[in-house]
Amino acid sequence: MKRSLGKIIFLWFINTTLAWGTTYQWSVVESPILLHVNQSGMVRYACTYDGSASEYSIKMHFVENSNYTASILSQEDKIIQGKRIQTIDVLVTPNVAGDFELNGNAIVSFTSLGAVENTVLGRDNVGKNDVIETKVALPSVKIHADENSMALTGKMSLEAHVDQPSIRGYEPLHLTIRVKGSGNLDQLLPYELNISGVKIFAELPQKSISPSSVGYEGEIVQEFALVAQESYTIPPFSLSFFDTVTKQVVTLKTKPIVVDVGEGYEPSSLLDTPKVGDTTAFKQYGMYTALVVFGILLGEMVRRLWKHRPRRKRKHFWDEAQSSKELILLLALSGDKRFDEVIRGLEVGTMSLGEGKRRLEEV
Amino acid sequence: MIDIINQIRSEIAKVVVGQEKMIDGLLIGLLCDGHILIEGIPGLAKTTTVKALSQTLGLGFKRVQFTPDLLPSDILGSEVYDPKNNGFKIKKGPIFTNLLLADEINRAPAKVQSALLEVMQEHQVTLGEESFKLQRPFLVLATQNPIENEGVYPLPEAQLDRFMMKLRVGYNTAEEELSIARRIASATSEEIHAVIDREMLEKLKERVKGIHIDEEVERYIIALVQATRNPQQVGLGEIQKYIQFGASPRVSIDLFKACKAVAFLRGREFVTPSDIQSILKDVMRHRIVLSYEAEAENIDVDMLIEQIVKAVAVP
């Protein structure tokens, strides 16, 4: 028993040694030093192995903190000179001003080749220790966040336009508001529009943004449909944000749009005036009727043709008879008593050959 | 006279549906004193028809089922020892009747067939030292089953020649079969009454004998019979190889008698060629001996007879 326990401990030691045979090192490749509140910045971590380290994988985990928000932006894996390097970009957004320290953990998972083989082959008689996980504290990153009262940060542009400058009453006018740029675009609130005497139909903003090192990049488009009977003015739209380039608060404002609404359509003008002399409908009805009648006639014609189609005449053994004598002979040879009357008629001469054959058809 | 024939037909029709050709054949045999061989598969009312015919005539009728272990004495009769008189007495067999139905005649061995066929010819039976004349009319109606080959003794050609006609009985028509099934299902059977007696039968026979047959028609019969012996004479050289022996003179005799009966049954006082043509196959088919070539080529005797009839000039 003691010997066995010693063997187990030895094998565990060998296994552990082999498992940790590959070493790795965590480092911070890139990090912002100064950010403003609500301004996103990217921290790039790198995990460098001393070999190909194909059995390793990494899961990141950041401790929830009220000072900042951290989320994984991207993850890249490459091998340079036989060494595997995993880079993980983390997007950090300060929530409050001041210094804060970004603390995170990484779970490094090691999967042995044997475990991979067991999984591939579907072996079910192996232990559960297929993955060995090790929790590693990431290098600390210190960032200072300056004061910023604006909810939006970044570099943005604003534009608003209508599809046509003047319309007629009850016709819809389409207004498009487009916000483009980079920063925390995901925080943009939808615009609200209220104009007296104008019915407004608003759509939800269509966001075409993608994560980037400064938060998000792309554009957000919001569309409105406006219906009115009289002219009106679309008020200017504004967008205030903290410009991370100039380090200033910028307020963008569109120009007011004057919409000229003309006289609306009279209901009667929207209807087609019936033409008194127009016989198109009658012609169509006539054509349909003629088509139906034609179909019926065609069907009847086909039926009659089919009824009177040439049919193959049923052959009888008496068909070859060329004279009454021959017919009598054939009928007598058949021995069928049903033919006796015809035979008698032919013998007496009261029945001709043709008549005899006709009578036979009836028999 | 023909009314009597129609009455016979009506009485038979009480129990037999259709099969008019067989009934006519039996009547022809009856009117001409000719024995009839009936060939047909089981269940075609062969026995029923013969029995019904005997009842309508008021004649004696007996039926013998031919089996392989049948002995001549089982048909003819024999001398049996009488212990009371310390001597032998004659026990007559079923042959002593007017109408004898020999059912499945080809199942009995040759000696039984010979004994019967001898009586058919001689109309006389000798038992011990005594000879007995058979009652008139004496008619043998034999049946045979064409579809069985195992355990049968085919009748020799010479003995077949004793039969005036060989009738082939076919299936009933659909309507007839429906009528048969309904009649049997309802279990309704009518009693057959005798419509004629011996004297009337003899009168009918005399009447048949008196039917006129023209010389041309007589020559037509002879020409037909001769054509079976020498088909090349009527331009049928190609069928010569199929015929080993043509029709015997008995065929001519029987045709002379049978065609008169046919004419009588058709209500005529004279014979026409169609009477001969209609009866020819029944009279001839068992009397023409086919060659091996015909058997090998599956040539039917009826087919040859048809060719001969078509080839011989009709008067």
Interface residues (C-beta under 8 A of the other chain):
Chain A: K325 I328 L329 L331 A332 L333 G335 D336 K337 D340 I343 R344 E347
Chain B: E20 K21 D24 R266 T272 P273 S274 D275 I276 Q277 S278 L280 K281 D282 E306 V309 K310 V314
